[in-house]
Amino acid sequence: MEGSRRQKRVASLVQEELSRLLIADFRDVVSGLITVTGVQMSPDLQSARVSVSVFGQSDKKAVLDLLNENKGYIRKCVASRVKLKYNPQLFFSLDERADSESKIEKILEKIKQNER
């Protein structure tokens, strides 16, 4: 993750608060688990790219749409918990690494079974 020390520190704070918020406020709405896997702040700290992974929910796009629909509320909650000069705009995206890792593990497991 590139960026200044301040960008990294603010990204870490935003990620921590987003994680808490998603657990507390979206646990009843979403049947799966939403995890904030990363936050990248812009150099001016006015926008944040938030990567989320979704486990246990078949329609991940619906979860992403839900987050985008509630972006204003989420942004307001983060602003009340993390005191910054500017309240960053949030841009959510799905982190597909977990799915890729799962697929790779399944392929490796099939290879092991075929070798026996």
Z-matrix of the N, CA and C atoms (Angstrom, degrees):
N
C 1 1.455
C 2 1.522 1 108.53
N 3 1.311 2 116.65 1 116.36
C 4 1.444 3 121.06 2 -179.51
C 5 1.515 4 109.93 3 -86.66
N 6 1.313 5 115.79 4 164.60
C 7 1.454 6 120.39 5 177.58
C 8 1.514 7 110.64 6 130.94
N 9 1.310 8 114.03 7 169.70
C 10 1.450 9 119.86 8 -179.80
C 11 1.526 10 110.32 9 -73.71
N 12 1.298 11 114.50 10 168.14
C 13 1.462 12 119.67 11 178.17
C 14 1.526 13 110.23 12 -62.77
N 15 1.305 14 116.40 13 -37.74
C 16 1.471 15 120.58 14 178.74
C 17 1.529 16 110.71 15 -64.42
N 18 1.333 17 117.40 16 -44.11
C 19 1.465 18 121.12 17 177.51
C 20 1.523 19 110.65 18 -57.71
N 21 1.312 20 116.53 19 -45.24
C 22 1.461 21 121.27 20 -179.55
C 23 1.521 22 111.07 21 -64.57
N 24 1.323 23 116.88 22 -41.57
C 25 1.465 24 120.85 23 -179.24
C 26 1.526 25 110.99 24 -65.98
N 27 1.327 26 116.96 25 -44.17
C 28 1.462 27 121.12 26 178.59
C 29 1.526 28 109.82 27 -66.38
N 30 1.328 29 117.72 28 -41.24
C 31 1.467 30 121.26 29 177.98
C 32 1.522 31 110.60 30 -59.86
N 33 1.314 32 116.26 31 -41.36
C 34 1.457 33 120.51 32 179.08
C 35 1.532 34 111.48 33 -63.71
N 36 1.336 35 116.41 34 -43.55
C 37 1.467 36 120.46 35 177.71
C 38 1.520 37 111.98 36 -62.97
N 39 1.330 38 116.46 37 -44.50
C 40 1.460 39 121.12 38 179.84
C 41 1.529 40 109.90 39 -64.06
N 42 1.328 41 117.20 40 -42.16
C 43 1.461 42 120.95 41 179.61
C 44 1.525 43 110.80 42 -62.42
N 45 1.312 44 116.46 43 -43.36
C 46 1.470 45 120.92 44 179.56
C 47 1.526 46 111.13 45 -61.03
N 48 1.319 47 116.79 46 -46.31
C 49 1.466 48 120.24 47 -178.62
C 50 1.522 49 112.02 48 -69.87
N 51 1.334 50 117.18 49 -38.62
C 52 1.457 51 119.99 50 176.70
C 53 1.528 52 110.71 51 -62.37
N 54 1.316 53 116.65 52 -40.92
C 55 1.466 54 120.45 53 178.77
C 56 1.519 55 110.68 54 -60.51
N 57 1.326 56 116.12 55 -47.20
C 58 1.469 57 120.16 56 178.15
C 59 1.525 58 111.42 57 -60.96
N 60 1.306 59 115.77 58 -44.14
C 61 1.461 60 121.08 59 -177.74
C 62 1.527 61 111.53 60 -64.01
N 63 1.320 62 117.05 61 -44.54
C 64 1.459 63 120.09 62 -178.93
C 65 1.521 64 111.67 63 -65.68
N 66 1.317 65 116.84 64 -36.13
C 67 1.464 66 120.24 65 176.87
C 68 1.528 67 110.28 66 -67.46
N 69 1.310 68 116.37 67 -45.66
C 70 1.468 69 120.21 68 -175.44
C 71 1.525 70 113.18 69 -73.42
N 72 1.308 71 117.99 70 -43.40
C 73 1.461 72 120.56 71 -169.86
C 74 1.526 73 115.47 72 -100.88
N 75 1.316 74 118.42 73 -18.11
C 76 1.458 75 119.78 74 -175.56
C 77 1.526 76 113.03 75 -115.25
N 78 1.297 77 117.18 76 2.71
C 79 1.465 78 121.15 77 -177.99
C 80 1.528 79 111.24 78 -63.87
N 81 1.334 80 117.89 79 -37.42
C 82 1.462 81 121.19 80 -179.04
C 83 1.525 82 112.67 81 -80.74
N 84 1.312 83 117.10 82 -23.16
C 85 1.467 84 121.52 83 -176.93
C 86 1.523 85 111.70 84 -83.12
N 87 1.322 86 116.18 85 -37.09
C 88 1.458 87 122.07 86 -176.45
C 89 1.525 88 108.68 87 -108.15
N 90 1.327 89 116.66 88 131.50
C 91 1.464 90 119.57 89 -177.94
C 92 1.533 91 111.68 90 -76.40
N 93 1.305 92 118.59 91 -19.11
C 94 1.459 93 122.09 92 -179.49
C 95 1.521 94 111.64 93 -97.54
N 96 1.303 95 114.77 94 -166.07
C 97 1.460 96 122.35 95 179.93
C 98 1.519 97 108.93 96 -111.34
N 99 1.323 98 116.50 97 125.96
C 100 1.462 99 121.85 98 176.95
C 101 1.521 100 107.71 99 -101.90
N 102 1.317 101 116.17 100 126.69
C 103 1.459 102 121.52 101 -179.91
C 104 1.520 103 109.26 102 -122.69
N 105 1.318 104 116.59 103 131.65
C 106 1.464 105 121.25 104 174.25
C 107 1.522 106 106.56 105 -84.71
N 108 1.328 107 116.00 106 110.72
C 109 1.461 108 120.37 107 -175.97
C 110 1.522 109 113.41 108 -92.25
N 111 1.324 110 116.68 109 -14.46
C 112 1.454 111 118.73 110 178.70
C 113 1.512 112 112.20 111 -177.78
N 114 1.323 113 114.55 112 152.12
C 115 1.461 114 122.17 113 175.33
C 116 1.519 115 107.45 114 -135.38
N 117 1.314 116 115.88 115 129.59
C 118 1.461 117 120.90 116 175.71
C 119 1.521 118 108.03 117 -119.00
N 120 1.313 119 115.94 118 122.30
C 121 1.458 120 122.13 119 180.00
C 122 1.516 121 109.72 120 -91.58
N 123 1.331 122 115.49 121 145.65
C 124 1.456 123 120.21 122 173.44
C 125 1.533 124 108.20 123 -71.99
N 126 1.327 125 118.30 124 159.77
C 127 1.470 126 120.27 125 -179.11
C 128 1.537 127 113.67 126 -56.72
N 129 1.351 128 117.35 127 -31.82
C 130 1.463 129 119.33 128 179.51
C 131 1.531 130 112.85 129 -88.84
N 132 1.331 131 116.73 130 3.21
C 133 1.470 132 124.24 131 178.30
C 134 1.525 133 113.46 132 61.73
N 135 1.324 134 117.50 133 21.61
C 136 1.460 135 120.11 134 -178.51
C 137 1.520 136 113.38 135 -100.60
N 138 1.334 137 117.09 136 -5.16
C 139 1.462 138 119.46 137 174.71
C 140 1.524 139 109.16 138 -144.24
N 141 1.326 140 113.77 139 151.83
C 142 1.460 141 120.27 140 -178.86
C 143 1.518 142 109.61 141 -135.04
N 144 1.313 143 116.09 142 129.33
C 145 1.471 144 121.76 143 173.48
C 146 1.522 145 106.46 144 -94.25
N 147 1.323 146 115.23 145 117.87
C 148 1.461 147 121.77 146 -174.76
C 149 1.523 148 109.11 147 -109.49
N 150 1.327 149 116.51 148 118.75
C 151 1.465 150 121.53 149 176.70
C 152 1.522 151 108.17 150 -96.29
N 153 1.333 152 115.47 151 128.85
C 154 1.467 153 120.41 152 178.86
C 155 1.523 154 109.10 153 -125.46
N 156 1.326 155 114.71 154 146.93
C 157 1.462 156 119.58 155 171.73
C 158 1.523 157 107.15 156 -118.26
N 159 1.318 158 114.92 157 148.70
C 160 1.457 159 121.28 158 -176.15
C 161 1.520 160 108.26 159 -124.05
N 162 1.330 161 115.85 160 125.68
C 163 1.460 162 121.65 161 179.02
C 164 1.521 163 108.95 162 -117.38
N 165 1.313 164 116.37 163 140.50
C 166 1.453 165 120.88 164 175.17
C 167 1.514 166 114.86 165 80.28
N 168 1.289 167 117.68 166 7.65
C 169 1.469 168 122.37 167 178.94
C 170 1.520 169 106.59 168 -123.64
N 171 1.314 170 116.71 169 124.36
C 172 1.461 171 118.75 170 -176.31
C 173 1.528 172 112.52 171 -73.25
N 174 1.326 173 117.68 172 -33.93
C 175 1.461 174 120.86 173 -177.82
C 176 1.532 175 110.07 174 -101.11
N 177 1.319 176 115.47 175 86.26
C 178 1.464 177 120.76 176 -177.36
C 179 1.520 178 112.01 177 -69.51
N 180 1.320 179 115.92 178 -30.97
C 181 1.471 180 119.65 179 178.42
C 182 1.527 181 110.03 180 -64.49
N 183 1.328 182 117.76 181 -35.40
C 184 1.468 183 121.12 182 178.36
C 185 1.530 184 110.44 183 -64.11
N 186 1.318 185 116.70 184 -37.17
C 187 1.469 186 120.47 185 177.74
C 188 1.525 187 109.69 186 -67.09
N 189 1.323 188 116.42 187 -43.32
C 190 1.467 189 120.65 188 178.24
C 191 1.527 190 110.08 189 -62.04
N 192 1.326 191 117.10 190 -41.78
C 193 1.468 192 120.99 191 176.88
C 194 1.526 193 111.02 192 -62.39
N 195 1.332 194 116.82 193 -40.58
C 196 1.467 195 121.11 194 178.01
C 197 1.528 196 110.87 195 -60.98
N 198 1.323 197 116.79 196 -43.73
C 199 1.470 198 120.68 197 178.56
C 200 1.525 199 110.49 198 -63.29
N 201 1.323 200 116.37 199 -42.85
C 202 1.466 201 119.54 200 -179.92
C 203 1.523 202 111.77 201 -67.63
N 204 1.327 203 117.69 202 -35.80
C 205 1.466 204 120.68 203 176.76
C 206 1.520 205 111.87 204 -65.34
N 207 1.323 206 116.71 205 -32.34
C 208 1.464 207 122.21 206 -177.92
C 209 1.523 208 112.38 207 -101.59
N 210 1.312 209 116.36 208 18.97
C 211 1.462 210 121.86 209 -176.60
C 212 1.536 211 112.25 210 -57.56
N 213 1.326 212 117.21 211 -40.82
C 214 1.461 213 120.98 212 179.88
C 215 1.523 214 112.04 213 -62.69
N 216 1.318 215 116.06 214 -45.64
C 217 1.465 216 120.94 215 178.01
C 218 1.522 217 110.78 216 -63.17
N 219 1.331 218 116.35 217 -45.39
C 220 1.466 219 120.68 218 -179.08
C 221 1.524 220 109.93 219 -62.60
N 222 1.306 221 116.19 220 -43.87
C 223 1.466 222 121.46 221 179.89
C 224 1.533 223 111.07 222 -61.54
N 225 1.335 224 116.16 223 -42.36
C 226 1.466 225 121.09 224 179.49
C 227 1.538 226 110.67 225 -63.77
N 228 1.331 227 116.42 226 -41.41
C 229 1.465 228 120.23 227 179.28
C 230 1.525 229 111.67 228 -65.55
N 231 1.320 230 115.89 229 -41.90
C 232 1.471 231 119.73 230 178.38
C 233 1.524 232 109.72 231 -63.46
N 234 1.338 233 116.93 232 -41.26
C 235 1.468 234 120.95 233 -179.58
C 236 1.526 235 111.38 234 -62.67
N 237 1.337 236 117.16 235 -35.58
C 238 1.460 237 119.41 236 -179.28
C 239 1.525 238 112.30 237 -74.44
N 240 1.332 239 116.65 238 -20.76
C 241 1.461 240 120.48 239 -177.11
C 242 1.528 241 113.52 240 -100.87
N 243 1.332 242 116.56 241 -29.51
C 244 1.467 243 121.33 242 -179.69
C 245 1.526 244 106.86 243 -115.83
N 246 1.298 245 116.27 244 111.90
C 247 1.468 246 120.98 245 -177.11
C 248 1.524 247 110.14 246 -83.11
N 249 1.323 248 114.44 247 106.38
C 250 1.458 249 121.69 248 179.06
C 251 1.518 250 109.11 249 -128.01
N 252 1.320 251 115.71 250 160.18
C 253 1.467 252 119.79 251 177.08
C 254 1.525 253 110.39 252 -63.41
N 255 1.334 254 116.45 253 -42.44
C 256 1.459 255 122.01 254 178.90
C 257 1.519 256 108.71 255 -119.96
N 258 1.312 257 115.51 256 140.07
C 259 1.447 258 121.45 257 175.25
C 260 1.529 259 107.04 258 -86.80
N 261 1.334 260 118.39 259 111.49
C 262 1.471 261 119.39 260 -172.49
C 263 1.528 262 113.59 261 -67.65
N 264 1.335 263 114.87 262 144.19
C 265 1.458 264 121.16 263 169.57
C 266 1.524 265 107.03 264 -68.66
N 267 1.321 266 117.35 265 141.09
C 268 1.456 267 121.08 266 -178.57
C 269 1.523 268 110.10 267 -107.55
N 270 1.325 269 115.94 268 133.11
C 271 1.455 270 122.79 269 177.10
C 272 1.524 271 107.51 270 -124.72
N 273 1.337 272 116.01 271 109.75
C 274 1.456 273 121.24 272 -176.25
C 275 1.528 274 111.01 273 -90.66
N 276 1.331 275 115.74 274 143.11
C 277 1.460 276 121.28 275 174.03
C 278 1.518 277 108.06 276 -145.74
N 279 1.325 278 115.76 277 153.94
C 280 1.462 279 120.92 278 178.45
C 281 1.520 280 110.28 279 -80.90
N 282 1.301 281 116.03 280 136.00
C 283 1.463 282 122.40 281 174.91
C 284 1.522 283 106.65 282 -95.99
N 285 1.297 284 116.81 283 111.04
C 286 1.457 285 122.15 284 -175.26
C 287 1.534 286 112.97 285 -90.33
N 288 1.328 287 117.41 286 3.90
C 289 1.467 288 119.58 287 -177.56
C 290 1.518 289 112.58 288 -60.64
N 291 1.328 290 117.61 289 -39.48
C 292 1.468 291 120.26 290 -178.65
C 293 1.526 292 110.85 291 -63.00
N 294 1.330 293 116.42 292 -41.21
C 295 1.465 294 120.02 293 177.89
C 296 1.523 295 110.78 294 -64.52
N 297 1.315 296 116.07 295 -42.01
C 298 1.462 297 120.17 296 179.72
C 299 1.527 298 110.80 297 -63.58
N 300 1.328 299 116.29 298 -42.78
C 301 1.459 300 120.25 299 179.43
C 302 1.519 301 110.66 300 -63.68
N 303 1.318 302 116.53 301 -40.04
C 304 1.464 303 120.87 302 178.90
C 305 1.526 304 110.95 303 -63.43
N 306 1.320 305 116.76 304 -43.01
C 307 1.466 306 120.78 305 178.96
C 308 1.526 307 110.89 306 -63.37
N 309 1.326 308 116.34 307 -41.91
C 310 1.463 309 120.63 308 179.55
C 311 1.523 310 110.40 309 -63.67
N 312 1.341 311 116.92 310 -42.22
C 313 1.466 312 120.58 311 178.75
C 314 1.528 313 111.03 312 -61.93
N 315 1.329 314 117.13 313 -40.73
C 316 1.467 315 120.55 314 178.82
C 317 1.523 316 110.85 315 -64.41
N 318 1.323 317 116.67 316 -41.75
C 319 1.462 318 120.73 317 178.56
C 320 1.524 319 110.80 318 -63.30
N 321 1.330 320 116.76 319 -44.31
C 322 1.469 321 120.47 320 179.18
C 323 1.522 322 110.85 321 -63.46
N 324 1.328 323 116.70 322 -38.30
C 325 1.462 324 120.87 323 179.19
C 326 1.532 325 110.27 324 -64.62
N 327 1.345 326 117.82 325 -41.01
C 328 1.464 327 121.35 326 177.64
C 329 1.525 328 110.82 327 -63.71
N 330 1.326 329 116.19 328 -39.19
C 331 1.465 330 120.60 329 178.87
C 332 1.528 331 109.97 330 -63.39
N 333 1.333 332 115.91 331 -43.33
C 334 1.478 333 119.71 332 178.99
C 335 1.515 334 110.96 333 -62.30
N 336 1.329 335 116.93 334 -41.07
C 337 1.465 336 120.20 335 -179.92
C 338 1.514 337 111.34 336 -67.01
N 339 1.308 338 118.28 337 -35.56
C 340 1.465 339 121.63 338 179.62
C 341 1.521 340 112.16 339 -72.02
N 342 1.344 341 117.63 340 -25.18
C 343 1.460 342 121.09 341 179.48
C 344 1.515 343 111.46 342 -76.02
N 345 1.303 344 117.99 343 -21.31
C 346 1.476 345 121.47 344 -176.70
C 347 1.468 346 111.60 345 -76.08
